[in-house]
Amino acid sequence: MWLLQQADAVAVLPEIVLAILAMALLMFGVFRKDDASDSVTIGALLSLGLVAVLVIWGGEGRETAFKGAFIVDTFARVMKVLALFGSAVAIALSVNFMKRDGSQRFEYPILILLATIGMMMMISANNLISLYMGLELQSLSLYVLAAINRDSARASEAGLKYFVLGALSSGMLLYGSSLVYGFTGSTAFPQIAEALSTQGVGVGIIFGLVFVIAGLAFKISAVPFHMWTPDVYEGAPTPVTAFFAAAPKVAAAALFVRTMVSPFGNITPDWQQIVIFVSIASMALGAFAAIGQNNIKRLLAYSSIGNMGYALVGLAAGTKEGVQGVVVYMMIYLIMTLGTFACVLAMRRRGHMVEQISDLAGLARNNKGLAFVFAMLMFSLAGIPPLAGFFAKYFVFLAAVQAGLYTLAIIGVVTSVVGAFYYLRIVKIIYFDEPAETFDTMDAEVRLVAYASGAFILLFVFFANPLIELAAQAAQSLY
């Protein structure tokens, strides 16, 4: 028994360390008499860095803990590092914003740490119960983060909407899980897969699967469970929106992939049709609904919905190549999203944030560096070669074609062309419209994130092979 407990502790060591450090920072912030925000922020960044090292160097191969409820494999390690990186950058982007906004609180980075623990549990979930626990730990922190600016009516509205709709999605996920448990006799992914291979698929399993997919689709803001996204993105403080659009999406996509491949891999044709519909609907809505947006954060909300649709194209293929495409897509999506929101955080005049797309008018004449990076990020999101965004879409569309899903791939390409319209519209405003008032000087951390992401998407073609190979290893570990 002691050996079993020791093995369990080793497998979940990064999560345990992060939880202990989060509690220690919370106690430090509570008992320190003066403002502890800066110290807690530095501590949170160091904590995320330490945990990332533990994830990378913590072991190789496939490990399980708690009687198989928790699994650590190459797929989990890669996605955890991405989630930790996204959380760290989101914290760094928020420092000066929160100070100027008057909403700096030491609880903010701690909530991100707690949400990250939930993400890591989600990524390693190998059981419907551990899946739900990780999901709720993440979600409860995100609800508070959305409304962390208590003096803002928009932020409070965003938090309330997210909470109510999140509770609905959790109920659907639980109901679906109970149906799956009732018809297979287990909540463990390997046992569910074994039961489905021997007993076959009944109507009850299909109903349960539909509800499980509905709950997971909400977490990645896929259509038709996307309704919270534009309002929450617009209402929440911009650094919080950057966090929502980055790390939690990576974790939710990883959870979606593992949940479909591990327990339900034997019945791929039964869930493939649902995922194809969700993917097409998300790509279409993301392409067309963003065209009429004037607020940059709402536009990026619809862009995020569309991007999740493209990622699901890889999952819909139901193959190793498809999962590899999803991993590559989420790597590139994370960097593009963080860079884009860094550019949005630079949209500040006289100390106040501006969010209208028209405020970018003539940026190329006032700040050539920021304008170039912003334009490259928009080109990358549109999928223009040879930028990183092109390769992200290439791998998921290639997986769809190899799986015989020609119609899905064609629809994906068409919606990419439609979506390119509103990305190129932003570039046109930046370079060709009459200049608006100059933005304030960029913060150092905002400039670093924006320029680094710009360099990544521009130079991706030169170092793509190691990342693509890593994604292939991650996909292989699921099978």
C-alpha positions in Angstrom: 0.0 0.0 0.0 2.8 2.4 0.9 4.5 1.7 -2.5 1.3 2.4 -4.3 0.8 5.7 -2.4 4.4 6.7 -3.2 3.9 5.9 -6.9 0.7 8.0 -6.9 2.5 10.9 -5.2 5.3 10.9 -7.8 2.8 10.9 -10.7 1.0 13.9 -9.3 4.0 15.7 -7.9 3.7 18.8 -10.2 0.0 19.3 -9.1 0.9 18.8 -5.4 3.8 21.2 -5.6 1.7 23.8 -7.4 -1.2 23.4 -4.8 1.2 23.8 -1.9 2.9 26.9 -3.4 -0.6 28.5 -4.2 -1.6 28.0 -0.6 1.7 29.4 0.7 1.3 32.5 -1.5 -2.3 32.9 -0.3 -1.2 32.8 3.4 1.6 35.2 2.6 -0.8 37.7 1.0 -3.3 37.4 3.8 -0.9 37.9 6.7 1.4 40.5 5.2 0.3 43.9 6.4 1.2 46.0 3.4 0.3 45.3 -0.3 1.7 41.9 -1.3 0.5 42.0 -4.9 4.0 42.4 -6.5 5.6 39.7 -4.3 2.7 37.3 -4.9 2.9 37.9 -8.6 6.7 37.1 -8.7 6.1 34.0 -6.5 3.3 32.8 -8.9 5.6 33.2 -11.9 8.4 31.3 -10.2 5.9 28.6 -9.1 4.7 28.1 -12.6 8.3 27.9 -13.9 9.2 25.3 -11.2 6.2 23.2 -12.0 6.9 23.3 -15.7 10.4 21.9 -15.0 8.9 19.2 -12.8 6.5 18.3 -15.7 9.3 18.2 -18.3 11.9 16.3 -16.2 9.5 14.4 -14.0 9.7 11.1 -16.0 9.2 9.4 -19.3 6.7 6.9 -20.7 3.3 6.3 -19.3 2.4 6.5 -15.6 -0.9 6.1 -13.8 -2.0 7.0 -10.3 -5.0 6.5 -8.0 -6.0 3.2 -9.6 -5.8 4.6 -13.1 -7.9 7.7 -12.5 -4.9 10.0 -13.3 -2.6 9.4 -16.2 0.7 11.0 -17.2 2.0 10.4 -20.7 3.7 12.5 -23.5 0.4 14.0 -24.5 -0.3 15.1 -20.9 3.2 16.5 -20.5 3.1 18.6 -23.7 -0.3 20.1 -23.0 0.5 20.8 -19.4 3.6 22.8 -20.4 1.5 24.8 -22.9 -1.1 25.5 -20.2 1.6 26.5 -17.6 3.2 28.8 -20.2 -0.1 30.4 -21.1 -0.9 31.0 -17.4 2.5 32.6 -16.8 2.3 34.9 -19.7 -1.2 36.0 -18.7 0.0 36.9 -15.2 2.9 38.8 -16.7 0.7 40.8 -19.0 -1.6 41.8 -16.1 0.9 43.5 -13.8 0.9 47.1 -15.0 -2.7 46.9 -16.3 -4.1 46.0 -12.9 -2.0 48.8 -11.2 -3.3 51.5 -13.5 -6.9 50.1 -13.4 -6.9 50.2 -9.6 -8.0 46.6 -9.4 -4.6 45.0 -8.4 -5.2 42.3 -5.8 -2.9 39.6 -4.6 -5.6 37.1 -5.1 -5.5 37.4 -8.9 -2.3 35.4 -9.6 -3.4 32.9 -6.9 -6.7 32.3 -8.7 -4.8 31.7 -11.9 -2.6 29.1 -10.1 -5.6 27.3 -8.7 -7.2 27.3 -12.2 -4.0 25.9 -13.6 -4.1 23.1 -11.1 -7.6 22.3 -12.4 -6.3 22.4 -16.0 -3.5 20.0 -15.2 -6.0 17.6 -13.6 -8.2 17.9 -16.7 -5.3 17.1 -19.0 -4.4 13.9 -17.0 -7.9 12.8 -16.3 -8.4 9.1 -17.1 -11.8 8.8 -15.3 -15.1 10.6 -15.6 -14.9 11.6 -11.9 -11.4 13.0 -12.0 -12.4 14.7 -15.3 -15.2 16.5 -13.5 -13.1 17.4 -10.5 -10.5 19.1 -12.6 -13.1 20.8 -14.7 -14.8 22.3 -11.6 -11.6 23.4 -10.0 -10.7 25.3 -13.1 -14.2 26.7 -13.6 -14.7 28.0 -10.1 -11.5 30.0 -10.3 -12.4 31.3 -13.8 -15.9 32.5 -12.6 -14.2 34.7 -9.9 -11.5 35.9 -12.3 -14.2 37.1 -14.8 -15.7 39.4 -12.2 -12.5 40.3 -10.3 -13.0 44.0 -11.0 -15.9 44.4 -8.6 -16.4 48.1 -9.5 -17.2 47.3 -13.1 -20.7 46.5 -14.0 -19.5 44.8 -17.2 -17.1 42.6 -15.4 -19.8 41.6 -12.8 -22.2 40.8 -15.7 -19.5 38.7 -17.4 -18.8 36.7 -14.3 -22.5 36.1 -13.6 -23.2 35.0 -17.2 -20.2 32.7 -17.2 -21.2 31.2 -13.8 -24.9 30.5 -14.8 -24.0 29.0 -18.2 -21.1 27.1 -16.7 -23.3 25.5 -14.1 -25.7 24.4 -16.9 -22.8 22.8 -18.9 -21.6 21.0 -15.8 -25.0 19.6 -15.2 -25.1 18.3 -18.8 -21.7 16.8 -18.4 -22.7 15.1 -15.1 -25.9 13.7 -16.6 -24.0 12.4 -19.6 -21.4 10.8 -17.4 -24.1 9.1 -15.3 -25.6 7.6 -18.4 -22.2 6.3 -19.6 -21.6 4.8 -16.1 -25.1 3.3 -16.1 -24.6 1.5 -19.4 -21.0 0.5 -19.0 -20.7 -0.1 -15.3 -17.6 2.0 -14.9 -16.3 5.6 -14.9 -12.7 4.6 -15.7 -11.7 5.3 -19.4 -10.0 1.9 -20.0 -13.0 0.0 -18.5 -15.5 2.0 -20.5 -13.5 1.2 -23.7 -13.5 -2.5 -22.8 -17.2 -2.5 -22.1 -18.0 -0.8 -25.4 -15.8 -3.2 -27.4 -17.6 -6.2 -25.9 -21.2 -5.0 -25.4 -21.5 -2.7 -28.4 -23.2 0.7 -28.5 -26.7 1.2 -27.3 -29.1 4.2 -27.4 -28.2 5.0 -23.8 -24.5 5.3 -24.6 -25.3 7.6 -27.5 -27.4 9.8 -25.3 -24.7 9.9 -22.7 -22.1 10.7 -25.2 -24.1 13.6 -26.6 -24.4 15.2 -23.2 -20.7 14.6 -22.4 -19.7 16.3 -25.7 -22.1 19.2 -24.9 -20.4 19.8 -21.6 -17.0 19.7 -23.1 -18.0 21.9 -26.1 -19.0 24.6 -23.6 -15.5 24.7 -22.1 -13.9 25.3 -25.5 -16.7 27.7 -26.5 -17.8 25.6 -29.5 -21.1 26.2 -31.3 -23.9 25.8 -30.1 -22.5 26.3 -26.6 -20.6 29.5 -27.4 -23.1 32.1 -26.2 -21.1 33.2 -23.2 -17.9 33.9 -25.1 -18.4 37.4 -26.7 -20.0 38.9 -23.5 -17.4 37.4 -21.2 -14.5 38.4 -23.4 -15.8 42.0 -23.7 -16.7 42.4 -20.1 -13.8 40.9 -18.3 -10.5 42.9 -17.8 -8.3 42.5 -20.9 -5.6 40.4 -19.2 -8.3 38.1 -17.8 -9.7 37.8 -21.4 -6.2 36.9 -22.6 -6.0 34.2 -20.0 -9.4 32.8 -20.9 -8.5 32.7 -24.6 -5.2 30.9 -24.0 -4.5 28.4 -21.3 -8.0 27.1 -20.5 -8.7 26.5 -24.2 -5.5 24.4 -24.4 -6.6 22.3 -21.4 -10.2 22.0 -22.6 -9.0 20.9 -26.0 -6.7 18.3 -24.5 -9.5 17.0 -22.3 -11.8 16.8 -25.3 -9.3 14.8 -27.3 -8.5 12.4 -24.5 -12.1 11.9 -23.6 -13.0 11.0 -27.2 -10.0 8.9 -28.0 -9.4 6.9 -24.8 -12.8 5.6 -23.7 -14.7 6.1 -26.9 -12.0 5.3 -29.5 -13.7 2.0 -30.4 -16.9 3.8 -31.4 -15.4 6.7 -33.4 -18.1 6.7 -36.1 -20.8 7.3 -33.4 -19.2 10.5 -32.1 -17.5 11.6 -35.3 -20.7 13.0 -36.8 -21.4 15.1 -33.7 -17.8 16.5 -33.7 -18.0 17.2 -37.4 -21.3 19.2 -36.9 -19.8 21.2 -34.0 -16.7 21.9 -36.0 -18.5 23.1 -39.0 -20.9 25.2 -37.0 -18.0 26.8 -35.0 -16.0 27.6 -38.1 -19.0 29.1 -39.9 -20.1 31.2 -36.9 -16.6 32.4 -36.2 -16.1 33.4 -39.8 -19.4 35.2 -40.4 -20.4 36.6 -36.9 -17.0 38.5 -36.5 -17.5 40.5 -39.7 -19.9 43.0 -38.1 -17.9 43.5 -34.9 -16.5 46.9 -34.0 -15.1 45.9 -30.6 -11.7 44.2 -30.9 -12.3 41.9 -27.9 -15.7 40.7 -29.3 -14.0 40.1 -32.6 -11.4 38.0 -31.0 -14.1 36.1 -29.1 -15.6 35.0 -32.4 -12.2 34.4 -33.8 -11.6 32.0 -30.8 -14.8 30.2 -31.5 -13.7 29.7 -35.1 -10.3 28.5 -34.1 -11.7 25.9 -31.8 -13.8 24.7 -34.8 -10.6 24.3 -36.8 -8.9 22.4 -34.0 -11.9 20.0 -33.9 -11.4 19.2 -37.5 -8.3 17.2 -36.4 -10.3 15.5 -33.7 -13.1 14.7 -36.1 -10.6 12.7 -38.2 -10.3 10.2 -35.3 -6.7 9.3 -36.2 -3.2 9.7 -34.8 -2.6 12.3 -37.5 -5.7 14.2 -36.5 -4.6 14.3 -32.8 -1.1 15.4 -33.9 -2.8 18.2 -35.9 -4.8 19.3 -32.8 -1.6 19.5 -30.7 0.3 21.5 -33.4 -2.8 23.8 -33.7 -3.0 24.4 -30.0 0.7 25.2 -29.8 0.5 27.8 -32.5 -3.0 29.1 -31.4 -1.6 29.7 -27.9 1.3 31.9 -29.1 -0.9 33.8 -31.6 -3.6 34.5 -29.0 -1.2 35.7 -26.4 0.6 37.9 -28.9 -2.7 39.4 -30.2 -3.9 40.2 -26.7 -0.5 41.8 -25.9 -1.2 44.1 -28.9 -4.7 44.8 -27.6 -3.2 45.7 -24.2 -1.1 48.3 -26.0 -4.2 50.1 -27.2 -4.2 52.7 -24.4 -4.6 56.5 -24.7 -4.1 58.9 -21.8 -4.0 56.0 -19.4 -7.3 54.5 -20.5 -7.9 51.4 -22.6 -9.6 51.7 -26.0 -11.2 48.7 -27.6 -12.8 49.8 -30.9 -11.2 48.5 -34.0 -11.3 52.0 -35.4 -8.9 53.1 -32.7 -6.2 51.3 -34.6 -6.4 53.7 -37.6 -3.1 54.7 -39.0 -1.1 52.8 -36.3 1.6 52.1 -38.9 2.5 55.8 -39.0 2.6 56.2 -35.2 4.2 52.9 -34.1 5.7 50.9 -36.9 6.9 48.0 -34.8 3.6 47.4 -33.1 1.7 47.8 -36.4 4.0 45.2 -38.1 3.6 42.7 -35.3 -0.2 43.2 -35.2 -0.4 42.8 -39.0 1.7 39.6 -38.9 -0.5 38.1 -36.2 -3.6 38.9 -38.2 -2.1 37.3 -41.3 -1.2 34.3 -39.2 -4.7 34.0 -37.8 -6.0 34.2 -41.4 -3.8 31.3 -42.3 -1.5 33.1 -44.8 1.7 31.1 -45.7 4.5 30.9 -44.6 3.3 32.1 -41.2 2.7 29.7 -38.3 -1.1 29.9 -38.6 -0.9 28.4 -42.1 0.8 25.3 -40.8 -1.7 25.0 -37.9 -4.6 24.8 -40.4 -2.6 22.7 -42.8 -2.1 19.8 -40.4 -5.7 19.6 -39.3 -7.0 19.8 -42.8 -4.5 17.3 -44.0 -5.7 14.9 -41.3 -9.3 15.4 -42.4 -8.4 14.6 -46.1 -6.4 11.5 -45.1 -9.5 10.3 -43.1 -11.7 10.9 -46.1 -13.5 13.9 -44.7 -13.2 15.9 -47.9 -16.3 18.0 -47.3 -15.2 19.0 -43.8 -11.8 20.1 -45.2 -13.4 22.1 -48.0 -15.7 23.9 -45.6 -12.7 24.6 -43.4 -10.8 26.2 -46.2 -13.9 28.3 -47.3 -14.5 29.6 -43.8 -10.8 30.4 -43.5 -11.2 32.6 -46.6 -14.3 34.3 -45.2 -12.5 34.8 -41.9 -9.5 36.3 -43.6 -11.8 39.3 -44.5 -12.1 40.7 -41.0 -8.4 40.0 -40.2 -7.3 41.8 -43.4 -9.8 44.6 -42.5 -7.8 45.2 -39.3 -4.5 45.3 -41.4 -6.2 47.8 -43.8 -7.2 50.1 -40.9 -3.7 49.9 -39.4 -1.9 50.8 -42.6 -4.3 52.8 -44.8 -6.7 54.8 -42.6 -6.1 58.3 -41.4 -4.0 58.2 -38.2 -5.9 58.4 -34.9 -4.4 59.7 -31.7 -1.1 58.0 -30.7 -1.2 55.2 -28.2 0.6 55.5 -24.8 4.1 54.0 -24.5 3.9 50.2 -24.3 4.8 48.4 -21.1 8.0 46.4 -21.2 6.2 43.0 -20.6 3.6 43.8 -23.3 6.2 44.7 -25.8 8.2 41.5 -25.0 5.2 39.2 -25.5 4.0 41.0 -28.6 7.4 41.0 -30.3 8.3 37.4 -29.2 5.0 36.0 -30.6 5.6 37.9 -33.8 9.0 36.4 -34.1 7.6 32.9 -33.4 5.0 33.1 -36.2 7.4 34.6 -38.7 10.2 32.1 -38.0 8.1 29.0 -37.3 9.0 27.5 -40.6 12.7 27.3 -39.6 12.1 25.3 -36.3 8.8 23.6 -37.1 10.2 20.0 -37.3 11.0 19.5 -33.6 7.6 20.8 -32.6 5.8 18.7 -35.2 7.8 15.6 -34.0 6.9 16.4 -30.4 3.2 16.6 -31.4 3.5 13.2 -33.2 4.9 11.7 -30.0 2.1 13.2 -28.0 -0.5 11.8 -30.3 1.2 8.3 -30.4 1.0 8.2 -26.6 -2.8 8.3 -26.7 -2.9 5.2 -28.8 
